[in-house]
Amino acid sequence: MRVAMIDPSLFTLPYDQGLAGGLQRAGHQVTLHGRRPGPEDGPALMPVQEDFYRVANSRTVRALPSAPRLAVKAVDHAVSMAALLARLHRAPPDVIHFQWLAAPLLDRPLLAGFHRVAPLVLTVHDSNPFNGDAARRLQAMGFFGCLRRFGRLIVHTAQAAERLAARGVAEKRILVLPHGPLASPVAGAPDPMRGRLRLVLFGKIKPYKGADVLVEAMALLPVQLREQAMLHIIGKPYMDLDPLRARAAACGVALQLEPRFVDETEIDTIFGTGAVAVFPYREIDSSGVLSQALARGRPVVASRIGAFAETLEDGVHGHLVPPDDPAALAAALAHMLEDRVFAAGAAAAALALAQAAPGWDDIARRTAAGYAVLRAGAPGSSRATVISSSTRNNTGGNC
């Protein structure tokens, strides 16, 4: 099959490349359409057709104030989508697979045209678009208005499938697939988890990821336990970090805060010996960072939601706690710090989970099977098609 894969902003380039690589190894032809990749996107594993934001990403436009810059980007996006549609009309693929709808209100009028070219598939990386940000409510409404144009909607968790079904999406149109690994499992001896542990919250720093909850949880720990850990929050910020710094200082929490882009080559160090991966998220479907942490044998403390709840077993791979509950999070962290035998066992179990997870070739095969059903016009089953062998193998990713 010839597959046109579209991710205008390259929001999930590692995912796109992993899936595309699996499809190509299975004999399918995949063309990835997006913007020009930059150093922040990591290694280029396949070519990207640079169809988007050539004007918006120019130095002149990037130097503009926010409002005019976003206006130019919106126009650029709409023009780019229309131009891509024209090209696909001239050389139609067998399937058009959108990874993201970067501007749903602008994309919606054009989707009927894409649908006339080939069957449409959308990976719904976020079943709560824009993570429930009230300021993006209109965009979220536009996103849900687009869904009817797609013959198949791929999600990574049962939670996401249930959310789409609750919005009226026919369950036969939903495929539940594992996210796929973003790192190969490490080899070597298990981590004994001795000494001062690093509690790591890694990835884009946004309000829904609960960095504030983590600081509050650390403040609740007894001083003797707090001294056994260092809190490390690292990633590109999308929020004001001054309140976080102030609260940590006021509570005597040892905080290493690094608000910066992190190169792929640094992740082994970030999730190195003595690191505990912490995910105090308020909202999530799947998480690429979880995949990276498990592959490096990191024990996990996470909110009991989305991929965390469906992938991890409380008391085996670490701990699951209610979201937005500093006291419960503090208790889980305290156990990790007090019982190093448990922490080391959780590290080993996390690595074993990553080693057992489906790889991209398997996921690509299942994805292609979904394409084939869609192209054949088969009615599908009466319930959501769960193509993963087990939701416990879902090591999903929204960075």
BALOBA-1460 file (C-alpha; in Angstrom, 3 decimals):
// residues 399
<rec num="1" residu="m" x="0.000" y="0.000" z="0.000"/>
<rec num="2" residu="r" x="0.994" y="3.612" z="-0.535"/>
<rec num="3" residu="v" x="0.460" y="5.579" z="2.657"/>
<rec num="4" residu="a" x="0.489" y="9.354" z="2.996"/>
<rec num="5" residu="m" x="1.264" y="10.097" z="6.658"/>
<rec num="6" residu="i" x="0.538" y="13.691" z="7.722"/>
<rec num="7" residu="d" x="1.912" y="15.374" z="10.850"/>
<rec num="8" residu="p" x="2.127" y="19.094" z="9.940"/>
<rec num="9" residu="s" x="4.019" y="20.239" z="13.044"/>
<rec num="10" residu="l" x="5.862" y="16.938" z="13.581"/>
<rec num="11" residu="f" x="4.344" y="16.797" z="17.061"/>
<rec num="12" residu="t" x="5.228" y="13.105" z="17.347"/>
<rec num="13" residu="l" x="8.092" y="12.587" z="14.916"/>
<rec num="14" residu="p" x="9.636" y="9.628" z="16.816"/>
<rec num="15" residu="y" x="6.242" y="7.879" z="16.741"/>
<rec num="16" residu="d" x="5.751" y="8.749" z="13.055"/>
<rec num="17" residu="q" x="9.174" y="7.380" z="12.156"/>
<rec num="18" residu="g" x="8.713" y="4.226" z="14.220"/>
<rec num="19" residu="l" x="5.398" y="3.368" z="12.598"/>
<rec num="20" residu="a" x="6.529" y="4.388" z="9.109"/>
<rec num="21" residu="g" x="9.669" y="2.286" z="9.462"/>
<rec num="22" residu="g" x="7.634" y="-0.770" z="10.435"/>
<rec num="23" residu="l" x="5.277" y="-0.248" z="7.508"/>
<rec num="24" residu="q" x="8.179" y="0.146" z="5.085"/>
<rec num="25" residu="r" x="9.847" y="-3.035" z="6.325"/>
<rec num="26" residu="a" x="6.552" y="-4.798" z="5.624"/>
<rec num="27" residu="g" x="6.698" y="-3.643" z="1.993"/>
<rec num="28" residu="h" x="4.446" y="-0.569" z="2.137"/>
<rec num="29" residu="q" x="5.422" y="2.824" z="0.736"/>
<rec num="30" residu="v" x="5.155" y="5.645" z="3.266"/>
<rec num="31" residu="t" x="5.584" y="9.358" z="2.644"/>
<rec num="32" residu="l" x="5.693" y="11.574" z="5.723"/>
<rec num="33" residu="h" x="4.379" y="15.109" z="5.203"/>
<rec num="34" residu="g" x="5.307" y="17.778" z="7.769"/>
<rec num="35" residu="r" x="7.473" y="20.802" z="8.393"/>
<rec num="36" residu="r" x="11.237" y="20.944" z="8.041"/>
<rec num="37" residu="p" x="12.785" y="18.971" z="10.933"/>
<rec num="38" residu="g" x="15.120" y="20.827" z="13.277"/>
<rec num="39" residu="p" x="17.768" y="19.834" z="15.842"/>
<rec num="40" residu="e" x="15.045" y="19.534" z="18.496"/>
<rec num="41" residu="d" x="13.412" y="16.703" z="16.542"/>
<rec num="42" residu="g" x="16.217" y="14.213" z="17.097"/>
<rec num="43" residu="p" x="17.801" y="11.946" z="14.495"/>
<rec num="44" residu="a" x="16.218" y="11.898" z="11.036"/>
<rec num="45" residu="l" x="15.366" y="8.254" z="10.384"/>
<rec num="46" residu="m" x="13.413" y="8.929" z="7.182"/>
<rec num="47" residu="p" x="12.889" y="11.847" z="4.789"/>
<rec num="48" residu="v" x="10.131" y="14.350" z="5.523"/>
<rec num="49" residu="q" x="8.275" y="16.076" z="2.704"/>
<rec num="50" residu="e" x="8.539" y="19.699" z="3.845"/>
<rec num="51" residu="d" x="5.020" y="20.795" z="2.957"/>
<rec num="52" residu="f" x="4.160" y="22.942" z="5.989"/>
<rec num="53" residu="y" x="5.172" y="26.242" z="7.604"/>
<rec num="54" residu="r" x="7.896" y="27.225" z="5.176"/>
<rec num="55" residu="v" x="6.732" y="30.837" z="5.556"/>
<rec num="56" residu="a" x="5.717" y="30.684" z="9.225"/>
<rec num="57" residu="n" x="9.059" y="29.199" z="10.272"/>
<rec num="58" residu="s" x="11.142" y="31.785" z="8.425"/>
<rec num="59" residu="r" x="13.328" y="34.054" z="10.526"/>
<rec num="60" residu="t" x="11.278" y="37.112" z="9.568"/>
<rec num="61" residu="v" x="7.988" y="35.661" z="10.760"/>
<rec num="62" residu="r" x="9.458" y="34.042" z="13.885"/>
<rec num="63" residu="a" x="10.692" y="37.492" z="14.943"/>
<rec num="64" residu="l" x="7.158" y="38.926" z="14.910"/>
<rec num="65" residu="p" x="5.079" y="39.415" z="18.079"/>
<rec num="66" residu="s" x="2.863" y="36.477" z="19.043"/>
<rec num="67" residu="a" x="-0.469" y="37.604" z="17.539"/>
<rec num="68" residu="p" x="0.726" y="38.415" z="13.994"/>
<rec num="69" residu="r" x="3.070" y="35.399" z="14.025"/>
<rec num="70" residu="l" x="0.173" y="33.049" z="14.835"/>
<rec num="71" residu="a" x="-1.987" y="34.718" z="12.185"/>
<rec num="72" residu="v" x="0.679" y="34.110" z="9.545"/>
<rec num="73" residu="k" x="1.051" y="30.523" z="10.711"/>
<rec num="74" residu="a" x="-2.714" y="29.937" z="10.416"/>
<rec num="75" residu="v" x="-2.762" y="31.228" z="6.840"/>
<rec num="76" residu="d" x="0.370" y="29.240" z="6.017"/>
<rec num="77" residu="h" x="-1.234" y="26.094" z="7.438"/>
<rec num="78" residu="a" x="-4.438" y="26.478" z="5.425"/>
<rec num="79" residu="v" x="-2.542" y="27.178" z="2.185"/>
<rec num="80" residu="s" x="-0.206" y="24.246" z="2.811"/>
<rec num="81" residu="m" x="-3.091" y="21.864" z="3.474"/>
<rec num="82" residu="a" x="-4.831" y="22.940" z="0.285"/>
<rec num="83" residu="a" x="-1.634" y="22.540" z="-1.742"/>
<rec num="84" residu="l" x="-1.016" y="19.074" z="-0.287"/>
<rec num="85" residu="l" x="-4.582" y="18.071" z="-1.125"/>
<rec num="86" residu="a" x="-4.022" y="19.125" z="-4.726"/>
<rec num="87" residu="r" x="-0.828" y="17.062" z="-4.950"/>
<rec num="88" residu="l" x="-2.491" y="13.984" z="-3.501"/>
<rec num="89" residu="h" x="-5.306" y="14.345" z="-6.027"/>
<rec num="90" residu="r" x="-2.717" y="14.143" z="-8.789"/>
<rec num="91" residu="a" x="-0.949" y="11.098" z="-7.283"/>
<rec num="92" residu="p" x="-3.438" y="9.397" z="-4.947"/>
<rec num="93" residu="p" x="-2.153" y="7.156" z="-2.151"/>
<rec num="94" residu="d" x="-4.113" y="4.129" z="-0.959"/>
<rec num="95" residu="v" x="-4.548" y="5.515" z="2.556"/>
<rec num="96" residu="i" x="-4.140" y="8.962" z="4.123"/>
<rec num="97" residu="h" x="-3.111" y="8.683" z="7.773"/>
<rec num="98" residu="f" x="-3.215" y="11.888" z="9.818"/>
<rec num="99" residu="q" x="-1.207" y="11.799" z="13.020"/>
<rec num="100" residu="w" x="-2.434" y="15.189" z="14.182"/>
<rec num="101" residu="l" x="-4.941" y="17.826" z="13.166"/>
<rec num="102" residu="a" x="-2.757" y="20.815" z="13.939"/>
<rec num="103" residu="a" x="-5.522" y="23.390" z="13.345"/>
<rec num="104" residu="p" x="-8.875" y="21.572" z="13.460"/>
<rec num="105" residu="l" x="-11.009" y="24.615" z="12.620"/>
<rec num="106" residu="l" x="-8.961" y="25.148" z="9.462"/>
<rec num="107" residu="d" x="-8.588" y="21.451" z="8.637"/>
<rec num="108" residu="r" x="-12.266" y="20.557" z="8.870"/>
<rec num="109" residu="p" x="-13.434" y="22.118" z="5.545"/>
<rec num="110" residu="l" x="-10.628" y="20.358" z="3.657"/>
<rec num="111" residu="l" x="-11.121" y="16.858" z="5.048"/>
<rec num="112" residu="a" x="-13.967" y="16.088" z="2.632"/>
<rec num="113" residu="g" x="-11.505" y="16.663" z="-0.211"/>
<rec num="114" residu="f" x="-8.903" y="14.366" z="1.356"/>
<rec num="115" residu="h" x="-11.618" y="11.751" z="1.838"/>
<rec num="116" residu="r" x="-12.364" y="11.836" z="-1.899"/>
<rec num="117" residu="v" x="-8.715" y="10.996" z="-2.582"/>
<rec num="118" residu="a" x="-8.370" y="7.975" z="-0.259"/>
<rec num="119" residu="p" x="-9.733" y="6.489" z="2.984"/>
<rec num="120" residu="l" x="-8.793" y="8.557" z="6.009"/>
<rec num="121" residu="v" x="-7.248" y="7.359" z="9.277"/>
<rec num="122" residu="l" x="-6.504" y="9.520" z="12.318"/>
<rec num="123" residu="t" x="-4.370" y="8.601" z="15.302"/>
<rec num="124" residu="v" x="-6.025" y="10.255" z="18.296"/>
<rec num="125" residu="h" x="-2.983" y="10.802" z="20.483"/>
<rec num="126" residu="d" x="-5.094" y="12.988" z="22.788"/>
<rec num="127" residu="s" x="-8.716" y="11.990" z="23.443"/>
<rec num="128" residu="n" x="-9.005" y="15.141" z="25.592"/>
<rec num="129" residu="p" x="-7.630" y="17.583" z="22.997"/>
<rec num="130" residu="f" x="-5.253" y="20.271" z="24.220"/>
<rec num="131" residu="n" x="-5.374" y="18.507" z="27.607"/>
<rec num="132" residu="g" x="-8.578" y="20.241" z="28.588"/>
<rec num="133" residu="d" x="-7.070" y="23.756" z="28.302"/>
<rec num="134" residu="a" x="-10.093" y="26.081" z="28.573"/>
<rec num="135" residu="a" x="-8.364" y="28.637" z="26.343"/>
<rec num="136" residu="r" x="-8.344" y="26.084" z="23.517"/>
<rec num="137" residu="r" x="-11.993" y="25.028" z="23.893"/>
<rec num="138" residu="l" x="-12.971" y="26.236" z="20.401"/>
<rec num="139" residu="q" x="-10.097" y="24.270" z="18.866"/>
<rec num="140" residu="a" x="-11.186" y="21.185" z="20.826"/>
<rec num="141" residu="m" x="-14.736" y="21.534" z="19.510"/>
<rec num="142" residu="g" x="-13.320" y="21.778" z="15.998"/>
<rec num="143" residu="f" x="-11.313" y="18.608" z="16.602"/>
<rec num="144" residu="f" x="-14.367" y="16.561" z="17.577"/>
<rec num="145" residu="g" x="-16.241" y="17.985" z="14.606"/>
<rec num="146" residu="c" x="-13.547" y="16.532" z="12.308"/>
<rec num="147" residu="l" x="-13.815" y="12.950" z="13.543"/>
<rec num="148" residu="r" x="-16.745" y="11.942" z="11.365"/>
<rec num="149" residu="r" x="-14.554" y="12.293" z="8.260"/>
<rec num="150" residu="f" x="-12.285" y="9.424" z="9.330"/>
<rec num="151" residu="g" x="-13.050" y="5.802" z="8.612"/>
<rec num="152" residu="r" x="-10.725" y="4.618" z="11.379"/>
<rec num="153" residu="l" x="-9.585" y="6.290" z="14.587"/>
<rec num="154" residu="i" x="-6.511" y="4.765" z="16.221"/>
<rec num="155" residu="v" x="-6.094" y="5.212" z="19.972"/>
<rec num="156" residu="h" x="-3.557" y="3.814" z="22.429"/>
<rec num="157" residu="t" x="-5.675" y="3.137" z="25.504"/>
<rec num="158" residu="a" x="-9.046" y="1.710" z="26.461"/>
<rec num="159" residu="q" x="-9.665" y="5.026" z="28.223"/>
<rec num="160" residu="a" x="-9.369" y="6.878" z="24.903"/>
<rec num="161" residu="a" x="-11.665" y="4.387" z="23.149"/>
<rec num="162" residu="e" x="-14.297" y="4.869" z="25.844"/>
<rec num="163" residu="r" x="-14.047" y="8.644" z="25.576"/>
<rec num="164" residu="l" x="-14.563" y="8.589" z="21.809"/>
<rec num="165" residu="a" x="-17.485" y="6.166" z="22.144"/>
<rec num="166" residu="a" x="-19.039" y="8.487" z="24.721"/>
<rec num="167" residu="r" x="-18.895" y="11.260" z="22.100"/>
<rec num="168" residu="g" x="-20.880" y="9.177" z="19.666"/>
<rec num="169" residu="v" x="-18.088" y="7.613" z="17.626"/>
<rec num="170" residu="a" x="-19.196" y="4.167" z="16.452"/>
<rec num="171" residu="e" x="-17.076" y="1.599" z="18.255"/>
<rec num="172" residu="k" x="-16.449" y="-0.332" z="15.025"/>
<rec num="173" residu="r" x="-14.427" y="2.690" z="13.786"/>
<rec num="174" residu="i" x="-12.025" y="2.632" z="16.748"/>
<rec num="175" residu="l" x="-8.790" y="0.619" z="16.773"/>
<rec num="176" residu="v" x="-6.863" y="0.295" z="20.027"/>
<rec num="177" residu="l" x="-3.176" y="-0.195" z="19.218"/>
<rec num="178" residu="p" x="-0.053" y="-0.068" z="21.393"/>
<rec num="179" residu="h" x="1.925" y="3.131" z="21.116"/>
<rec num="180" residu="g" x="5.249" y="1.500" z="20.276"/>
<rec num="181" residu="p" x="8.687" y="1.795" z="21.900"/>
<rec num="182" residu="l" x="10.703" y="4.991" z="21.617"/>
<rec num="183" residu="a" x="13.877" y="3.338" z="22.934"/>
<rec num="184" residu="s" x="15.395" y="-0.132" z="22.901"/>
<rec num="185" residu="p" x="15.538" y="-1.858" z="26.312"/>
<rec num="186" residu="v" x="18.946" y="-1.529" z="27.943"/>
<rec num="187" residu="a" x="21.139" y="-4.493" z="28.800"/>
<rec num="188" residu="g" x="23.130" y="-5.014" z="31.959"/>
<rec num="189" residu="a" x="22.734" y="-5.694" z="35.665"/>
<rec num="190" residu="p" x="19.619" y="-4.464" z="37.500"/>
<rec num="191" residu="d" x="19.894" y="-1.113" z="39.269"/>
<rec num="192" residu="p" x="20.316" y="-1.666" z="43.044"/>
<rec num="193" residu="m" x="18.702" y="1.751" z="43.698"/>
<rec num="194" residu="r" x="21.147" y="2.716" z="46.450"/>
<rec num="195" residu="g" x="22.219" y="6.127" z="47.670"/>
<rec num="196" residu="r" x="20.418" y="9.377" z="46.990"/>
<rec num="197" residu="l" x="17.651" y="8.828" z="44.455"/>
<rec num="198" residu="r" x="16.684" y="11.282" z="41.727"/>
<rec num="199" residu="l" x="12.950" y="11.788" z="41.292"/>
<rec num="200" residu="v" x="12.699" y="12.730" z="37.611"/>
<rec num="201" residu="l" x="9.852" y="14.541" z="35.884"/>
<rec num="202" residu="f" x="11.030" y="14.731" z="32.268"/>
<rec num="203" residu="g" x="9.409" y="16.179" z="29.140"/>
<rec num="204" residu="k" x="7.607" y="19.353" z="28.146"/>
<rec num="205" residu="i" x="6.723" y="21.252" z="31.313"/>
<rec num="206" residu="k" x="3.007" y="22.005" z="31.144"/>
<rec num="207" residu="p" x="0.345" y="22.582" z="33.828"/>
<rec num="208" residu="y" x="-1.408" y="19.247" z="33.239"/>
<rec num="209" residu="k" x="1.770" y="17.335" z="34.111"/>
<rec num="210" residu="g" x="1.471" y="18.255" z="37.782"/>
<rec num="211" residu="a" x="4.941" y="19.577" z="38.630"/>
<rec num="212" residu="d" x="3.270" y="21.619" z="41.359"/>
<rec num="213" residu="v" x="1.710" y="18.452" z="42.807"/>
<rec num="214" residu="l" x="5.132" y="16.835" z="42.896"/>
<rec num="215" residu="v" x="6.666" y="19.762" z="44.788"/>
<rec num="216" residu="e" x="3.811" y="19.664" z="47.300"/>
<rec num="217" residu="a" x="4.293" y="15.912" z="47.747"/>
<rec num="218" residu="m" x="8.003" y="16.388" z="48.391"/>
<rec num="219" residu="a" x="7.178" y="19.035" z="50.986"/>
<rec num="220" residu="l" x="5.049" y="16.479" z="52.858"/>
<rec num="221" residu="l" x="7.928" y="14.017" z="53.257"/>
<rec num="222" residu="p" x="9.754" y="13.866" z="56.583"/>
<rec num="223" residu="v" x="13.062" y="15.716" z="56.461"/>
<rec num="224" residu="q" x="15.102" y="12.508" z="56.783"/>
<rec num="225" residu="l" x="13.401" y="11.059" z="53.693"/>
<rec num="226" residu="r" x="13.559" y="14.308" z="51.765"/>
<rec num="227" residu="e" x="17.320" y="14.292" z="52.247"/>
<rec num="228" residu="q" x="17.505" y="10.918" z="50.494"/>
<rec num="229" residu="a" x="16.129" y="12.333" z="47.254"/>
<rec num="230" residu="m" x="16.648" y="15.144" z="44.790"/>
<rec num="231" residu="l" x="13.793" y="16.383" z="42.621"/>
<rec num="232" residu="h" x="14.831" y="16.835" z="38.969"/>
<rec num="233" residu="i" x="12.368" y="18.562" z="36.632"/>
<rec num="234" residu="i" x="13.753" y="18.930" z="33.120"/>
<rec num="235" residu="g" x="12.230" y="19.873" z="29.774"/>
<rec num="236" residu="k" x="11.096" y="22.752" z="27.609"/>
<rec num="237" residu="p" x="8.710" y="24.980" z="29.620"/>
<rec num="238" residu="y" x="5.241" y="26.021" z="28.496"/>
<rec num="239" residu="m" x="4.265" y="27.731" z="31.766"/>
<rec num="240" residu="d" x="5.579" y="30.215" z="34.317"/>
<rec num="241" residu="l" x="8.065" y="28.399" z="36.542"/>
<rec num="242" residu="d" x="8.612" y="31.127" z="39.135"/>
<rec num="243" residu="p" x="5.796" y="29.891" z="41.443"/>
<rec num="244" residu="l" x="7.307" y="26.404" z="41.297"/>
<rec num="245" residu="r" x="10.743" y="27.679" z="42.283"/>
<rec num="246" residu="a" x="9.305" y="29.809" z="45.060"/>
<rec num="247" residu="r" x="7.224" y="26.983" z="46.531"/>
<rec num="248" residu="a" x="10.156" y="24.549" z="46.481"/>
<rec num="249" residu="a" x="12.399" y="27.089" z="48.206"/>
<rec num="250" residu="a" x="9.768" y="27.863" z="50.829"/>
<rec num="251" residu="c" x="9.314" y="24.159" z="51.622"/>
<rec num="252" residu="g" x="12.999" y="23.282" z="51.653"/>
<rec num="253" residu="v" x="12.662" y="20.955" z="48.669"/>
<rec num="254" residu="a" x="15.906" y="20.236" z="46.811"/>
<rec num="255" residu="l" x="14.875" y="21.086" z="43.267"/>
<rec num="256" residu="q" x="17.033" y="20.888" z="40.167"/>
<rec num="257" residu="l" x="14.935" y="22.699" z="37.584"/>
<rec num="258" residu="e" x="16.223" y="22.737" z="34.002"/>
<rec num="259" residu="p" x="13.812" y="24.568" z="31.675"/>
<rec num="260" residu="r" x="15.369" y="23.682" z="28.337"/>
<rec num="261" residu="f" x="15.181" y="21.488" z="25.298"/>
<rec num="262" residu="v" x="16.766" y="18.100" z="25.937"/>
<rec num="263" residu="d" x="18.725" y="16.355" z="23.211"/>
<rec num="264" residu="e" x="18.018" y="12.667" z="22.611"/>
<rec num="265" residu="t" x="21.574" y="11.792" z="23.616"/>
<rec num="266" residu="e" x="20.953" y="13.055" z="27.176"/>
<rec num="267" residu="i" x="18.069" y="10.743" z="28.031"/>
<rec num="268" residu="d" x="20.283" y="7.825" z="29.062"/>
<rec num="269" residu="t" x="21.860" y="10.089" z="31.694"/>
<rec num="270" residu="i" x="18.551" y="11.574" z="32.829"/>
<rec num="271" residu="f" x="17.133" y="8.092" z="33.357"/>
<rec num="272" residu="g" x="20.406" y="6.673" z="34.613"/>
<rec num="273" residu="t" x="21.286" y="4.846" z="37.832"/>
<rec num="274" residu="g" x="19.202" y="5.887" z="40.832"/>
<rec num="275" residu="a" x="16.467" y="7.628" z="38.844"/>
<rec num="276" residu="v" x="12.771" y="7.147" z="39.610"/>
<rec num="277" residu="a" x="10.443" y="8.253" z="36.797"/>
<rec num="278" residu="v" x="7.614" y="10.330" z="38.271"/>
<rec num="279" residu="f" x="4.430" y="11.191" z="36.379"/>
<rec num="280" residu="p" x="2.091" y="13.244" z="38.620"/>
<rec num="281" residu="y" x="-0.107" y="14.015" z="35.605"/>
<rec num="282" residu="r" x="-3.634" y="15.358" z="35.853"/>
<rec num="283" residu="e" x="-4.468" y="14.126" z="32.343"/>
<rec num="284" residu="i" x="-2.947" y="11.714" z="29.800"/>
<rec num="285" residu="d" x="-3.784" y="9.098" z="27.199"/>
<rec num="286" residu="s" x="-0.376" y="7.710" z="26.278"/>
<rec num="287" residu="s" x="3.156" y="8.796" z="27.090"/>
<rec num="288" residu="g" x="6.306" y="8.444" z="25.050"/>
<rec num="289" residu="v" x="8.346" y="9.360" z="28.118"/>
<rec num="290" residu="l" x="6.909" y="6.331" z="29.923"/>
<rec num="291" residu="s" x="8.195" y="4.142" z="27.094"/>
<rec num="292" residu="q" x="11.654" y="5.694" z="27.427"/>
<rec num="293" residu="a" x="11.711" y="5.271" z="31.209"/>
<rec num="294" residu="l" x="10.654" y="1.617" z="31.101"/>
<rec num="295" residu="a" x="13.232" y="0.815" z="28.414"/>
<rec num="296" residu="r" x="15.915" y="2.100" z="30.766"/>
<rec num="297" residu="g" x="14.634" y="0.043" z="33.688"/>
<rec num="298" residu="r" x="13.278" y="2.916" z="35.763"/>
<rec num="299" residu="p" x="10.756" y="2.295" z="38.547"/>
<rec num="300" residu="v" x="7.695" y="4.494" z="38.144"/>
<rec num="301" residu="v" x="5.399" y="6.525" z="40.376"/>
<rec num="302" residu="a" x="2.478" y="7.779" z="38.309"/>
<rec num="303" residu="s" x="-1.121" y="8.925" z="38.385"/>
<rec num="304" residu="r" x="-3.648" y="6.136" z="37.969"/>
<rec num="305" residu="i" x="-4.935" y="7.353" z="34.597"/>
<rec num="306" residu="g" x="-4.596" y="6.503" z="30.902"/>
<rec num="307" residu="a" x="-1.588" y="4.493" z="29.805"/>
<rec num="308" residu="f" x="-0.115" y="4.536" z="33.295"/>
<rec num="309" residu="a" x="-3.126" y="2.692" z="34.715"/>
<rec num="310" residu="e" x="-3.362" y="0.330" z="31.725"/>
<rec num="311" residu="t" x="0.353" y="-0.420" z="31.444"/>
<rec num="312" residu="l" x="1.673" y="-0.534" z="35.003"/>
<rec num="313" residu="e" x="0.792" y="-2.740" z="37.947"/>
<rec num="314" residu="d" x="0.763" y="-1.001" z="41.306"/>
<rec num="315" residu="g" x="3.274" y="-2.601" z="43.650"/>
<rec num="316" residu="v" x="5.140" y="-4.286" z="40.782"/>
<rec num="317" residu="h" x="6.515" y="-1.587" z="38.478"/>
<rec num="318" residu="g" x="6.306" y="1.082" z="41.176"/>
<rec num="319" residu="h" x="3.186" y="2.823" z="42.438"/>
<rec num="320" residu="l" x="-0.011" y="4.268" z="40.979"/>
<rec num="321" residu="v" x="-1.747" y="7.074" z="42.863"/>
<rec num="322" residu="p" x="-4.865" y="9.218" z="42.374"/>
<rec num="323" residu="p" x="-4.183" y="12.329" z="40.256"/>
<rec num="324" residu="d" x="-3.897" y="15.700" z="41.988"/>
<rec num="325" residu="d" x="-3.341" y="14.067" z="45.393"/>
<rec num="326" residu="p" x="-0.054" y="15.250" z="46.978"/>
<rec num="327" residu="a" x="-0.545" y="13.122" z="50.108"/>
<rec num="328" residu="a" x="-0.951" y="9.886" z="48.125"/>
<rec num="329" residu="l" x="2.003" y="10.809" z="45.927"/>
<rec num="330" residu="a" x="4.117" y="11.543" z="49.010"/>
<rec num="331" residu="a" x="3.261" y="8.123" z="50.482"/>
<rec num="332" residu="a" x="4.290" y="6.384" z="47.245"/>
<rec num="333" residu="l" x="7.578" y="8.302" z="47.099"/>
<rec num="334" residu="a" x="8.244" y="7.566" z="50.758"/>
<rec num="335" residu="h" x="7.877" y="3.824" z="50.141"/>
<rec num="336" residu="m" x="10.289" y="4.029" z="47.200"/>
<rec num="337" residu="l" x="12.844" y="5.838" z="49.377"/>
<rec num="338" residu="e" x="12.407" y="3.665" z="52.470"/>
<rec num="339" residu="d" x="12.313" y="0.230" z="50.820"/>
<rec num="340" residu="r" x="15.211" y="-0.001" z="48.393"/>
<rec num="341" residu="v" x="14.592" y="-3.719" z="47.843"/>
<rec num="342" residu="f" x="11.149" y="-2.781" z="46.519"/>
<rec num="343" residu="a" x="12.623" y="0.022" z="44.396"/>
<rec num="344" residu="a" x="15.193" y="-2.323" z="42.843"/>
<rec num="345" residu="g" x="12.512" y="-4.942" z="42.144"/>
<rec num="346" residu="a" x="10.317" y="-2.308" z="40.508"/>
<rec num="347" residu="a" x="13.263" y="-1.253" z="38.312"/>
<rec num="348" residu="a" x="13.792" y="-4.832" z="37.143"/>
<rec num="349" residu="a" x="10.056" y="-5.325" z="36.530"/>
<rec num="350" residu="a" x="9.906" y="-2.102" z="34.499"/>
<rec num="351" residu="l" x="12.690" y="-3.306" z="32.219"/>
<rec num="352" residu="a" x="11.003" y="-6.702" z="31.800"/>
<rec num="353" residu="l" x="7.788" y="-4.906" z="30.831"/>
<rec num="354" residu="a" x="9.623" y="-2.944" z="28.144"/>
<rec num="355" residu="q" x="11.280" y="-6.108" z="26.827"/>
<rec num="356" residu="a" x="7.876" y="-7.823" z="26.474"/>
<rec num="357" residu="a" x="6.143" y="-4.879" z="24.781"/>
<rec num="358" residu="p" x="5.146" y="-5.125" z="21.080"/>
<rec num="359" residu="g" x="7.681" y="-3.700" z="18.636"/>
<rec num="360" residu="w" x="7.068" y="-1.423" z="15.668"/>
<rec num="361" residu="d" x="6.998" y="-4.270" z="13.134"/>
<rec num="362" residu="d" x="4.130" y="-5.927" z="14.995"/>
<rec num="363" residu="i" x="2.297" y="-2.621" z="15.446"/>
<rec num="364" residu="a" x="2.801" y="-1.751" z="11.775"/>
<rec num="365" residu="r" x="1.382" y="-5.129" z="10.743"/>
<rec num="366" residu="r" x="-1.720" y="-4.515" z="12.825"/>
<rec num="367" residu="t" x="-2.017" y="-0.957" z="11.512"/>
<rec num="368" residu="a" x="-1.805" y="-2.206" z="7.909"/>
<rec num="369" residu="a" x="-4.499" y="-4.770" z="8.691"/>
<rec num="370" residu="g" x="-6.686" y="-1.871" z="9.825"/>
<rec num="371" residu="y" x="-5.927" y="-0.029" z="6.583"/>
<rec num="372" residu="a" x="-6.910" y="-3.105" z="4.563"/>
<rec num="373" residu="v" x="-10.239" y="-3.477" z="6.358"/>
<rec num="374" residu="l" x="-10.985" y="0.202" z="5.747"/>
<rec num="375" residu="r" x="-10.054" y="0.040" z="2.063"/>
<rec num="376" residu="a" x="-12.178" y="-3.040" z="1.570"/>
<rec num="377" residu="g" x="-15.134" y="-1.265" z="3.078"/>
<rec num="378" residu="a" x="-15.684" y="-4.037" z="5.613"/>
<rec num="379" residu="p" x="-18.273" y="-3.152" z="8.246"/>
<rec num="380" residu="g" x="-16.003" y="-4.054" z="11.180"/>
<rec num="381" residu="s" x="-17.113" y="-5.489" z="14.472"/>
<rec num="382" residu="s" x="-19.790" y="-4.094" z="16.722"/>
<rec num="383" residu="r" x="-17.261" y="-3.126" z="19.369"/>
<rec num="384" residu="a" x="-13.942" y="-1.281" z="19.412"/>
<rec num="385" residu="t" x="-11.298" y="-3.422" z="17.721"/>
<rec num="386" residu="v" x="-8.559" y="-3.986" z="20.275"/>
<rec num="387" residu="i" x="-5.579" y="-5.010" z="18.172"/>
<rec num="388" residu="s" x="-3.114" y="-5.040" z="21.045"/>
<rec num="389" residu="s" x="-2.625" y="-8.442" z="22.615"/>
<rec num="390" residu="s" x="-2.833" y="-6.877" z="26.060"/>
<rec num="391" residu="t" x="-3.316" y="-3.378" z="27.346"/>
<rec num="392" residu="r" x="-0.487" y="-4.138" z="29.786"/>
<rec num="393" residu="n" x="1.839" y="-4.000" z="26.759"/>
<rec num="394" residu="n" x="0.799" y="-0.443" z="25.911"/>
<rec num="395" residu="t" x="3.853" y="1.713" z="26.525"/>
<rec num="396" residu="g" x="2.351" y="4.803" z="24.917"/>
<rec num="397" residu="g" x="3.640" y="8.430" z="24.053"/>
<rec num="398" residu="n" x="2.283" y="12.070" z="23.949"/>
<rec num="399" residu="c" x="5.678" y="14.113" z="24.783"/>
